[in-house]
């Protein structure tokens, strides 16, 4: 099939435009009110605002999304009539979807065996499943572009053509990495495996395939060096050449050990997806071996990418992450169906594929006739008019910010640190955003927290912290207290920042400012006895009853090697007084298989702000502590050993004098 067929180009263009129209219809027309703004909205609007003030992801701050995703977000915010990333949220989401549309078109253009009928078939199936309908689907699609480029390398007849496409695969891998860091690893791993496996079945081209794999890796490494050099020459705060790569690897490591969530898909849909996956992998491997070199070159990179990307759904296993991680696998199933329909005409094979697609339809959370309904809505309501309205969306400061915060004395010269993760607040206040790690729960290793604190220590910050109380106004990631997840950051904030005023904003936000004084904890080490209960729990009893505001623990959580395949689960910690539970929370491993220090707050969430006040917050008595690995699903990997090395009882001494601001 000629990949340059005008009919194929026309089909891709038609469905791309239709997809864009449906997306315009679907995006919301406003950001809602303060109660509607969650953690995802915060990073979405924070990305373009950071770039607008000259901060580049990976160079000036670290987060899940890299500079490519930051550019996508900036494009959406720029399209808004006035600069207001929060008001431009619908346009930013639309920009993400537009990027996904373009990437999907590139994938189909690159896959030569797919003619116009196959492309139409794939688009229609995607519409029925609402595949790639999530705003961040560009992540999966940029990975599929990498697979398509590797296919072109494997399918090249000449060595020169193979080397060209292999080098381009290295370039696409760095683009994947600059989108989100783990995609670079997925991309380069799938490419090298594809070249290696192809070399085992194609010995006459083994040398060319080996050189092509080397070319991909060399270009990828060279591109990383270039990216780091650009960062170090364009910013005075970027310290070392490979800091970007170092901290992104820390982000990946921390995410794997601290961000897990249980499997959220119910049993029957899970079984359905397992059947779909088994059929796709089995049929794909069979076609790779039996159906000729062209189809083998096409399916091999897709299968490898599909299998590797499933890792993302193992860690955070909510429905959104499951479908994102599975989408390359579903796309591969659709490609196989298109090949059966257009090239490998067989009623038996097509019937078996159709049965599996029905199973997928019944199992896929987003399947339904929604796209057809949205096309009808687009026909009766002008998408152009809606796009014009989106460009002028304007929200009231009073509606989207915590009550009273607009009247707070935050100077226009101040940089604002929203802690733990409410990035939308300085964006809407039009104050300079300060976030060394986007959303503090992403600073999930000691190295990242040290980086965060080093940025806090930098002179001339004029920093105001807007601190949100856990569970009161700031949802935590899992059941882990913020001070437990990022203890080194909390430690620095406690020692150097004070309440600017005792009154809060929006029932749980408080302003903190550095008053130039350092305040120390009053900490007493607790002598304790430990015992291993019959149910596997670790119990610790102080030799005399204690009364504290905070507990400081130095501990180790040791995981088996299965931690690299499954989801490391946290430990549940319960504090008792006279047999009654006074606190139940969780601990994540900031430094897996090594000692680390963390804090546990015994203070009620609504009173935690008193830690930063001039007086002493309340203290609470306890006489027993119990730690047990959290109950998890079949993907969970519990710690094999939890070792408490030290327990300290921490009190907050009152300040002799209250600083003036």
C-alpha positions in Angstrom: 0.0 0.0 0.0 1.4 3.4 -1.0 1.8 5.5 2.1 1.6 8.6 -0.1 -2.0 7.8 -1.3 -4.0 11.0 -1.5 -7.0 9.0 -0.2 -5.1 8.0 2.9 -4.1 11.6 3.5 -7.7 12.7 3.0 -9.1 10.2 5.5 -6.5 11.1 8.1 -7.2 14.8 7.6 -11.0 14.3 7.8 -11.0 12.3 11.0 -8.4 14.7 12.6 -10.7 17.6 11.9 -13.7 15.7 13.2 -11.8 14.7 16.3 -10.8 18.3 16.9 -14.4 19.5 16.5 -15.6 16.8 19.0 -12.9 17.9 21.4 -14.0 21.5 21.2 -17.6 20.4 22.0 -16.4 18.4 25.0 -14.1 20.8 26.8 -15.7 22.7 29.7 -16.4 26.4 29.3 -15.2 27.5 32.7 -12.8 26.4 35.5 -15.7 26.2 38.0 -15.4 27.4 41.6 -12.7 27.0 44.2 -14.2 23.6 45.4 -14.0 22.3 41.8 -10.2 22.9 41.4 -8.1 19.8 42.1 -4.5 18.8 42.0 -4.6 18.1 38.2 -5.8 21.6 37.5 -3.0 23.1 39.5 -0.1 21.5 37.5 -1.9 22.1 34.2 -2.1 25.9 34.8 1.2 26.0 36.6 3.2 24.8 33.5 2.4 27.7 31.2 2.7 30.2 34.0 6.2 28.9 34.9 7.3 29.3 31.2 5.8 32.7 31.0 8.0 33.8 33.9 11.1 32.2 32.3 11.2 28.9 34.3 11.7 25.7 32.2 10.8 22.3 33.4 13.9 20.2 34.0 16.1 23.3 34.2 14.5 25.6 36.8 12.1 23.1 38.5 11.2 19.5 38.3 7.9 17.8 37.8 6.1 14.9 36.1 5.8 16.8 32.8 8.8 18.1 30.9 9.4 21.1 28.6 7.6 19.5 25.6 4.4 19.2 27.6 5.1 22.7 29.0 5.1 24.0 25.4 1.8 22.3 24.7 0.3 24.0 27.8 1.8 27.4 26.9 0.3 27.2 23.4 -3.2 26.8 24.9 -2.7 29.6 27.4 -1.2 31.9 24.7 -4.4 31.5 22.6 -6.5 33.0 25.4 -7.3 36.7 24.8 -5.6 37.8 27.9 -2.8 36.1 29.8 -4.6 34.1 32.5 -3.6 30.4 32.5 -6.4 29.5 35.0 -9.1 31.1 32.8 -7.3 29.5 29.8 -7.7 26.0 31.3 -10.2 24.8 28.7 -7.9 26.0 25.9 -4.9 24.3 27.5 -6.8 21.0 27.6 -7.7 21.6 24.0 -4.1 22.2 23.2 -3.2 18.8 24.8 -5.8 17.1 22.7 -4.7 18.9 19.5 -1.2 17.6 20.1 -2.6 14.1 20.5 -4.6 14.5 17.2 -1.4 15.5 15.3 0.6 12.7 16.9 -2.1 10.1 16.0 -2.0 11.4 12.4 1.8 11.1 12.3 1.6 7.5 13.5 -0.9 6.5 10.8 1.1 8.2 8.1 4.3 6.4 9.2 2.6 2.9 9.2 2.9 2.2 5.5 0.9 -1.1 5.4 -2.2 0.8 6.6 -4.2 2.1 3.7 -7.1 4.5 3.8 -9.7 1.9 4.7 -7.5 0.7 7.6 -7.0 4.3 8.8 -10.8 4.9 8.7 -11.4 1.6 10.5 -8.9 2.6 13.3 -10.4 6.1 13.7 -13.9 4.7 14.0 -12.9 2.1 16.6 -11.1 4.8 18.5 -14.2 6.9 18.5 -16.3 4.0 19.7 -13.9 3.3 22.6 -13.1 7.0 23.2 -9.5 5.9 23.0 -7.0 8.7 23.5 -9.8 11.0 24.7 -8.1 11.9 27.9 -6.3 15.3 27.6 -2.9 13.8 28.4 -3.2 11.0 25.8 -0.3 12.8 23.9 1.9 10.8 26.3 0.9 7.5 24.9 0.8 8.8 21.3 4.3 10.2 21.3 5.5 6.8 22.4 3.6 5.3 19.5 5.3 7.7 17.1 8.6 6.3 18.4 7.3 2.8 17.6 6.3 3.8 14.1 9.8 5.3 13.5 11.5 2.1 14.7 9.2 0.2 12.3 10.4 2.4 9.4 14.0 1.6 10.3 13.3 -2.2 10.5 11.4 -2.0 7.2 14.1 -0.1 5.3 15.6 -2.0 2.3 18.9 -0.1 2.4 21.4 0.2 5.3 21.5 4.0 4.8 17.7 4.2 5.2 17.8 2.0 8.3 20.5 4.2 9.9 18.5 7.4 9.1 15.3 6.1 10.7 17.3 4.6 13.6 18.9 8.0 14.3 15.5 9.6 14.1 14.3 7.0 16.7 17.0 8.4 19.0 15.7 11.9 18.5 12.1 10.8 19.1 13.2 9.1 22.3 14.6 12.4 23.7 11.3 14.1 22.7 9.5 11.4 24.6 11.8 12.0 27.6 11.2 15.8 27.4 7.4 15.0 27.5 7.6 12.9 30.6 10.9 11.3 31.8 9.8 7.7 31.9 8.7 7.8 28.3 12.3 8.2 27.2 13.3 5.0 29.0 10.3 3.2 27.5 11.1 4.4 24.0 14.8 3.6 24.0 14.2 0.2 25.6 11.5 -0.7 23.0 13.8 0.4 20.2 16.9 -1.5 21.3 14.8 -4.6 22.0 13.1 -4.4 18.5 16.5 -4.2 16.8 17.9 -7.0 18.9 15.0 -9.3 18.3 14.9 -8.6 14.6 18.6 -9.4 14.4 18.0 -12.9 15.9 15.5 -13.8 13.1 17.3 -11.9 10.3 21.0 -13.0 10.5 21.9 -11.6 7.1 21.2 -8.1 8.3 22.5 -8.6 11.9 25.4 -6.2 11.6 23.2 -3.4 10.1 20.6 -4.0 12.8 23.3 -3.9 15.6 24.7 -0.7 14.2 21.2 0.8 13.9 20.6 0.0 17.6 23.9 1.7 18.4 22.9 4.7 16.4 19.7 5.1 18.2 21.4 4.9 21.6 24.3 7.2 20.6 21.9 9.8 19.2 19.7 9.6 22.4 22.8 10.0 24.6 24.1 12.9 22.5 20.7 14.6 22.6 20.7 14.4 26.4 24.2 16.0 26.5 22.9 18.8 24.2 19.8 19.3 26.3 21.9 19.5 29.5 24.4 21.9 27.8 21.5 24.2 26.8 20.2 24.1 30.3 23.5 24.9 31.9 24.4 27.8 29.5 20.9 29.3 29.7 20.5 29.4 33.5 22.8 30.5 36.3 20.9 28.4 38.8 21.5 25.1 36.9 24.5 23.8 38.7 25.8 20.6 37.2 25.7 19.2 33.6 23.5 16.2 34.2 21.3 17.5 37.0 18.3 17.3 34.8 18.8 13.6 34.2 19.7 12.9 37.8 16.6 14.5 39.3 14.3 13.1 36.6 15.6 9.6 37.6 14.9 10.6 41.2 11.3 11.5 40.2 10.8 8.1 38.6 12.3 6.3 41.6 10.2 8.3 44.0 7.1 7.9 42.0 7.5 4.1 41.9 7.9 3.8 45.7 5.6 6.5 47.0 2.8 7.2 44.6 1.1 3.8 44.2 -2.7 3.3 44.4 -4.6 0.0 44.4 -6.1 -1.5 41.3 -9.4 0.3 40.7 -10.9 -1.6 37.9 -13.5 -4.3 38.9 -13.0 -8.0 38.4 -14.9 -8.5 35.1 -13.5 -5.6 33.2 -10.0 -6.6 34.4 -10.6 -10.1 33.1 -11.9 -8.7 29.8 -8.7 -6.5 29.4 -6.6 -9.6 30.2 -8.3 -11.5 27.5 -7.8 -8.6 25.0 -4.2 -8.3 26.0 -3.5 -12.1 25.6 -5.2 -12.1 22.2 -3.3 -9.0 21.0 0.1 -10.3 22.2 -0.5 -13.8 20.9 -1.8 -12.7 17.5 0.8 -10.0 17.2 3.6 -12.5 17.9 2.1 -15.0 15.5 1.8 -12.4 12.7 5.3 -11.2 13.4 6.7 -14.7 12.9 4.4 -16.0 10.1 3.0 -13.2 8.0 6.2 -11.8 6.4 8.9 -9.4 7.1 6.9 -6.2 6.5 4.2 -7.0 9.0 6.8 -8.4 11.4 8.6 -5.1 11.3 5.3 -3.3 11.8 4.0 -5.2 14.8 7.2 -5.9 16.7 7.8 -2.3 17.9 4.1 -1.9 18.7 4.0 -5.1 20.8 7.2 -4.2 22.7 5.9 -0.6 23.4 2.6 -2.0 24.5 4.2 -4.4 27.0 6.6 -1.9 28.4 4.0 0.9 28.8 1.8 -1.4 31.0 4.3 -0.7 33.8 2.7 2.8 34.2 -0.6 1.2 35.2 1.0 -1.0 37.8 2.0 1.9 40.0 -1.0 4.2 40.0 -3.8 1.8 39.2 -6.8 4.2 39.1 -9.0 3.8 36.0 -7.4 6.8 34.3 -3.9 5.5 34.6 -4.9 1.9 33.7 -6.5 3.1 30.4 -3.6 5.4 29.6 -1.1 2.5 30.2 -3.2 0.1 28.2 -3.9 2.4 25.2 -0.8 1.4 23.2 -1.9 -2.2 23.6 -5.5 -1.4 22.4 -4.1 0.6 19.5 -2.0 -2.5 18.5 -5.3 -4.6 18.6 -6.9 -2.1 16.3 -3.9 -2.2 13.9 -4.2 -6.0 13.8 -7.9 -5.8 13.1 -7.2 -3.3 10.3 -4.7 -5.7 8.8 -7.2 -8.5 8.9 -9.7 -6.3 7.2 -7.5 -4.9 4.5 -4.6 -7.2 3.8 -5.0 -10.6 5.5 -8.6 -11.3 4.5 -9.9 -14.3 6.5 -13.4 -14.6 7.8 -12.2 -16.8 10.6 -9.6 -14.4 11.8 -11.9 -11.4 11.4 -14.6 -13.2 13.4 -12.2 -14.0 16.2 -11.0 -10.4 16.2 -14.6 -9.1 16.3 -15.3 -11.3 19.4 -12.3 -9.9 21.2 -13.4 -6.4 20.3 -16.8 -7.0 21.8 -15.1 -8.1 25.0 -13.0 -4.9 24.9 -16.2 -2.8 24.3 -17.8 -4.4 27.4 -14.6 -3.9 29.5 -13.3 -0.5 28.4 -14.4 2.1 30.9 -14.9 4.9 28.2 -16.6 2.8 25.5 -19.9 4.1 24.2 -21.6 6.2 21.6 -20.4 9.5 23.1 -18.5 10.6 20.0 -21.5 10.2 17.7 -23.6 12.3 20.2 -20.9 15.0 20.3 -20.8 15.1 16.5 -24.5 15.8 16.6 -24.0 18.5 19.2 -21.3 20.0 17.0 -23.8 20.1 14.0 -26.4 21.9 16.1 -24.0 24.2 18.0 -21.2 26.0 16.3 -17.8 24.9 17.5 -16.3 28.1 16.1 -18.6 30.1 18.4 -17.6 28.0 21.4 -13.9 28.5 20.6 -14.4 32.2 20.5 -16.1 32.0 23.9 -13.3 30.0 25.3 -10.8 32.7 24.3 -12.6 35.2 26.5 -13.5 33.1 29.5 -12.9 35.1 32.7 -13.4 33.8 36.3 -13.9 35.9 39.4 -11.0 35.9 41.8 -13.5 35.6 44.6 -15.0 32.4 43.1 -11.8 30.5 42.4 -9.5 31.5 45.3 -9.9 30.7 49.0 -12.2 33.2 50.7 -10.3 36.3 51.9 -7.0 35.5 50.2 -7.4 38.3 47.6 -7.3 40.8 50.5 -4.1 39.4 52.0 -1.1 41.6 52.0 1.0 39.7 49.4 3.3 42.2 47.6 3.6 42.1 43.9 7.3 41.7 44.5 6.9 38.5 46.4 7.3 35.0 45.0 4.6 32.7 46.2 5.2 29.1 47.2 1.8 27.2 47.3 2.3 24.3 49.7 1.6 21.4 49.4 0.3 21.7 45.8 -2.2 24.5 45.0 -0.2 26.1 42.1 -3.4 27.8 40.8 -3.4 30.3 43.7 -0.3 32.4 42.7 -1.4 32.0 39.0 -4.7 33.6 39.7 -3.2 36.1 42.1 -0.8 37.2 39.3 2.1 36.7 41.7 5.4 35.1 40.7 5.1 31.3 41.2 7.8 29.5 43.2 7.8 25.7 43.0 11.2 24.0 42.9 9.3 20.7 42.5 5.9 21.0 41.0 3.5 19.9 43.7 5.4 18.9 46.8 4.3 15.2 46.8 6.5 14.8 43.7 9.6 15.6 45.9 9.4 12.0 47.0 13.1 11.3 47.6 15.7 12.9 49.9 17.7 14.1 46.9 14.6 16.0 45.5 13.8 17.4 48.9 17.4 18.6 49.3 17.1 20.3 45.9 13.9 21.9 47.1 15.4 23.2 50.3 18.5 24.5 48.5 16.2 26.6 46.3 14.4 27.8 49.4 17.7 28.9 50.9 18.7 31.0 47.8 19.0 34.7 48.7 16.6 37.4 47.6 13.5 35.2 47.3 11.0 37.5 49.0 9.1 34.4 49.6 5.5 34.0 50.9 4.2 30.5 51.6 0.5 29.7 51.2 0.2 26.6 53.4 -2.9 24.4 53.0 -3.9 22.1 55.9 -4.0 18.4 55.1 -7.5 17.0 54.5 -9.1 20.4 55.5 -8.3 22.1 52.2 -5.4 20.1 50.7 -6.1 16.5 49.8 -3.2 14.2 50.5 -1.8 11.6 48.1 -3.1 8.5 49.6 -3.4 8.5 53.4 0.1 9.9 53.9 0.5 13.2 55.8 2.4 15.9 53.9 5.0 16.2 56.6 5.5 12.4 56.4 5.9 12.4 52.6 8.3 15.5 52.5 9.8 15.7 56.0 13.0 17.5 55.0 11.0 20.3 53.3 8.7 20.6 56.4 11.7 20.7 58.7 13.1 23.7 56.8 9.7 25.5 56.7 9.2 25.0 60.4 12.6 26.3 61.3 12.4 29.5 59.2 8.8 30.5 58.5 6.1 31.9 60.8 2.4 32.7 60.5 1.9 36.1 59.0 -1.4 36.3 60.8 -3.4 33.9 62.9 -6.5 34.1 60.7 -6.7 31.6 57.9 -8.2 31.8 54.4 -10.8 29.6 52.9 -11.1 27.6 56.2 -7.6 26.1 56.0 -5.0 28.2 54.1 -2.4 30.2 56.0 0.3 32.7 55.0 3.8 32.0 56.2 6.8 34.3 56.0 10.5 34.1 56.9 11.0 36.4 59.9 14.8 36.0 59.9 14.9 33.8 63.0 15.6 30.1 63.3 13.3 28.0 65.5 14.4 24.6 66.7 12.3 21.6 67.7 12.4 20.3 71.3 13.1 16.7 70.7 13.5 13.8 73.2 14.6 10.3 72.2 12.1 7.7 73.3 13.4 4.4 74.8 11.1 1.6 73.6 10.6 -2.1 73.4 9.6 -3.8 70.1 7.9 -7.1 69.3 6.7 -8.8 66.2 3.0 -9.7 66.5 1.6 -13.0 65.1 -0.1 -11.2 62.2 3.3 -9.8 61.1 2.8 -6.3 62.6 5.6 -4.5 64.3 4.6 -3.1 67.7 6.6 -0.5 69.7 5.9 0.4 73.3 7.7 3.3 75.0 9.1 2.3 78.4 7.0 5.2 79.9 3.9 7.0 78.5 4.8 9.9 76.2 3.1 13.2 75.3 4.1 14.9 72.0 2.9 17.1 69.2 4.9 15.2 66.6 6.8 11.9 66.3 10.1 11.7 64.5 11.0 8.3 63.2 14.3 7.0 61.8 13.5 3.8 60.0 14.2 1.4 57.1 11.6 -0.2 54.9 13.3 -3.0 53.0 11.5 -4.4 49.9 12.3 -7.6 47.9 13.5 -7.5 44.3 9.9 -7.9 43.2 9.6 -4.1 43.9 10.9 -3.4 40.3 8.0 -5.4 38.8 5.1 -4.7 41.1 3.9 -1.8 43.2 5.7 -1.1 46.5 3.0 -0.6 49.1 3.3 1.7 52.1 3.1 0.8 55.8 0.1 1.6 58.0 1.0 3.3 61.3 -1.5 3.4 64.2 -0.8 5.2 67.5 -2.7 4.1 70.6 -3.5 5.5 74.0 -4.8 3.0 76.6 -5.9 0.6 73.9 -7.7 3.3 71.8 -6.5 4.4 68.4 -5.7 8.1 68.4 -4.1 8.3 64.9 -4.0 6.1 61.8 -1.9 7.1 58.9 0.6 5.7 56.4 4.4 5.8 55.8 6.0 5.7 52.4 9.7 4.8 51.8 11.5 8.0 50.9 14.8 6.0 50.7 14.0 2.3 49.9 16.2 -0.2 51.7 18.1 2.6 53.5 17.6 4.7 56.6 15.5 7.8 56.4 13.9 10.2 58.9 10.3 11.4 58.8 7.6 13.1 60.9 4.2 12.0 62.1 1.7 14.7 63.4 -0.5 13.9 66.3 -2.1 17.3 66.0 -5.6 17.5 64.6 -5.5 18.6 60.9 -7.5 21.8 61.6 -5.0 22.9 64.3 -1.8 22.0 62.5 -1.2 25.6 61.5 -0.3 26.3 65.2 3.0 24.6 64.5 4.0 27.8 62.7 2.5 30.2 65.3 4.2 31.9 68.3 2.7 29.6 70.9 2.9 25.9 71.5 0.5 23.6 69.7 -1.3 20.9 71.6 0.5 17.7 72.6 -1.1 14.2 72.9 -0.3 11.2 75.1 0.4 7.8 73.6 1.7 4.4 74.8 1.9 2.1 71.8 2.6 2.3 68.1 1.9 -0.4 65.6 3.2 -0.6 62.0 2.1 -3.2 59.5 2.4 -3.4 55.7 -0.8 -2.1 54.0 -3.2 -4.6 52.7 -3.0 -4.5 48.9 -4.0 -6.2 45.7 -2.2 -8.8 43.6 0.2 -6.1 42.3 1.3 -4.9 45.7 4.8 -5.7 47.0 4.9 -5.2 50.8 8.1 -4.4 52.6 9.8 -7.6 53.8 11.2 -5.8 56.9 10.4 -2.6 58.7 13.1 -1.6 61.1 12.6 1.4 63.5 16.0 2.7 64.5 14.9 5.7 66.6 11.7 7.3 67.9 11.8 10.9 69.1 9.0 12.8 70.9 8.9 16.3 69.4 7.3 19.4 71.0 7.0 22.9 69.6 8.4 25.5 72.1 6.7 28.9 72.1 8.6 31.8 70.6 9.7 34.4 73.2 8.7 37.2 70.8 6.4 37.3 67.8 8.1 38.5 64.6 6.7 41.5 62.8 6.0 41.4 59.0 
